[in-house]
Every structure is written in structure tokens, then in C-alpha cells.
């Protein structure tokens, strides 16, 4: 970093000692009294290990270009895009802004050095609802055809009243419609059916609040208790009052895309050791089965419905089936929430039945519109259109 042979951030920070050049010292064989019997002359300097990443250059360049265009178009103060392959856990691309100029490292703002997708936590908002529904279906408390019998109005918890985002209410709403309409009250209904202890266990199994274990220096997490108070359970059901980082959310949704099986995310594909002359390929690694394949398929179908009939339906493109969900969350500040700002995000995977990628687009405090359907969602689809070409994904519609 900064012209010095030491890495502090990202891959270089995590793997600094492995990347550092090593010396083979002179080998000396002695007798029991310490007298030299033989020696190997000379000292050989060897390069450090060589690490090959999972990042695709073309995908990475696409994400950086499109995110920059989105920053100019939608005016957020920060933005992130992550693309991950659900069946392997390989990260194909990851971009964020603001960033720094590698040629002017010493002149850059140090706050931009860390990777925000790992180092920063946020309240994910409605993108989190897919996990709530998955937990409800998998636990057996809400079959996919369940309708909500407590969705005719706001819910009250002591001095707190929780409303839907647009103050419209839908008695007997189905779970697919609840995702499409992003109904907070319906999510409370689901979480209460699951119960606090069991809901927390599902979130832990989805990896929320747990370190990613990625080969990067920064890896933030905010563990949560083993159960929630009633109002905490209510708000957590729709992604408020609970924190995650971006990659944790991507890992969780990738689990749904991968038939309920969580894969360990990786950013390294192989390691070459110059001393042994061998190369080790990093294999896909199953973490655990979080929900059943049947649950994952049911949620996949609900996310298709949400993408086609939800607030962002106008951004949907005709040739590829997408399972997706918008999120417009409040920005937490000391003592409450900033009423003037939101975090707009869209997470989805495609093609829905044979997912080649999961992608999250996250924009912090966009100025053109506070709504994800008008900012993060169209940017997601713009990027996806080019991803289909780069990854050679044929149309499935």
C-alpha cells in the first residue's frame, strides 16, 4: 500500500504475509557437538504465493461502469453492486462508490479504502422479507397459499403503531401478493406465526449477523439476541431494527436461489505456491441446508410474482425470468431514523429456475427518488441485460 510492500485492506490486507516474498535460508547439517558436516550454499529469494480471484474482469468492469452511471443518474451518496454465482459461492464482481484512485493512494480519503459490502452494516428493509416468508413456509406455519387474517389495518405494540409503507391495507392478502405489495403488516403476521425463538434461529441459519469468512480483511457483523421482544420481532420481519452487511444478504438470497443450500462465498479460485510448485484449486463448499428445496422453490415463485407485479414491475424485461425484491429502508441515526433519506436496494437472481447469478444493487440516499423501484431496480435490470450477454445466458421466456 502507498508504495510500501505491505497490504492493509481487502485481499492484500488479509493475505499480506502470504503475498510477501520469502527467502530460503542456507541449510546447515551439524553433528551432536554443533560442528558443521555439510551445507547448502546460497540463499534463494522466492516470490510470495500467487492468488487467482473468482472475479471476472469483464463483469467487474461492467459493474464499475454501470454503478458510476447510476451514481450520476440517481444521485446517491454511495452505491454498491455485488454479483455472486449461487451454485458455487464465487463472487464474479463487486463494486462500490465512492472509491479511491489507486494511482493517488496517499491523496485519497481513507474512509474509501475499506470494502463497504463487508465493513458496513445497514438495515436492509423490504429485501429482508423474502427470508421471513422462507422461514414461515419452511417451518410449516404458513403454507404458500396462506392468507393473512390480521392485515386489515395497522398493528399496535404499546406506544408504537406499525403501518404499511403506503397506508393501504389488504385483508386476506396472499403471501405472493404480500411480497409484491411489500406489506409490512403481513410480514408481522408471518413472524408471529413462526415465533421469536424459531425466527431468530432461521435468521442465524441464513447467516444474518455472522461473519462471511471471505478472503478479505474487512468482515463486519452485528450479532442479534436469541429472541426478540414483540415490537422487535415485528420490525425485524420487514428488515428494520436489524442489521446486516450487503454480502450477508446476498449469501442468504443465494441460498434460496440454490435450492435452500448455503454455499461459502469465495473471492479466490486458486493458490500457487512457488516453493512446492503446486497449485491448489479452491472447491465450492457447502455450509448447510437452510430450508428445503420445496421451500426455496415456493419462495422463488413468489419472488417472480413480486418482480412482475410489484412496485418495480415497470422495469421488468421480457426475455429472462427474474426472481427479485425491492427494498426502501430508513437510514438509522442516533436516537431514531433520518426522515429525509433512504437506502434503496434491489436483490434478485436470474434465470429463476437455473440461476446463473444473484445480484444486489444498493444506493444510499438517492436524490432523484427515495424509492428503490425508481432507482435501484432499473439499475439492476440495466446491469442484468449486459450480464446475460457476458455470461452467455440464453432467454428463458
Buried (B, 14 or more C-beta within 10 A) or exposed (E): BEEEEEBBBBBBBBBBEBBEEBEEEEEEEEEEEEEEEEEEEEEEEEEBBEBEBBBBEBBBEBBBEBBBEBBEBBBBEBBBBBBBBBBBBBBBBBBBBEBBEEEEEEEBEEEBBBBBBBBBBBBBBBBBBBBBBBBBBBBEBBEBEBBBEEBEEEBEBEEEEBEBBEEEBBEEBBBBBBBBBBBBBBBBBBBBBBBBEBBBBBBBBBBBBBEBBBBBBBBBBBEBEEBBEBBBBBBBBBBBBBBBBBBBBBBBBBBBBBBBBBBBBBBBBEBBBEEEEEEEEBEEEEBEBBBBEEBBBBBBBBBBBBBBBBBBEEBBBEEBBBBBBBBBBBBBEEEEBEEEBBBBBBBBBBBBEEBBBBBBBBBBBBEEBBBBBBBBBBBBBBBBEBBBEBBEBEEEE
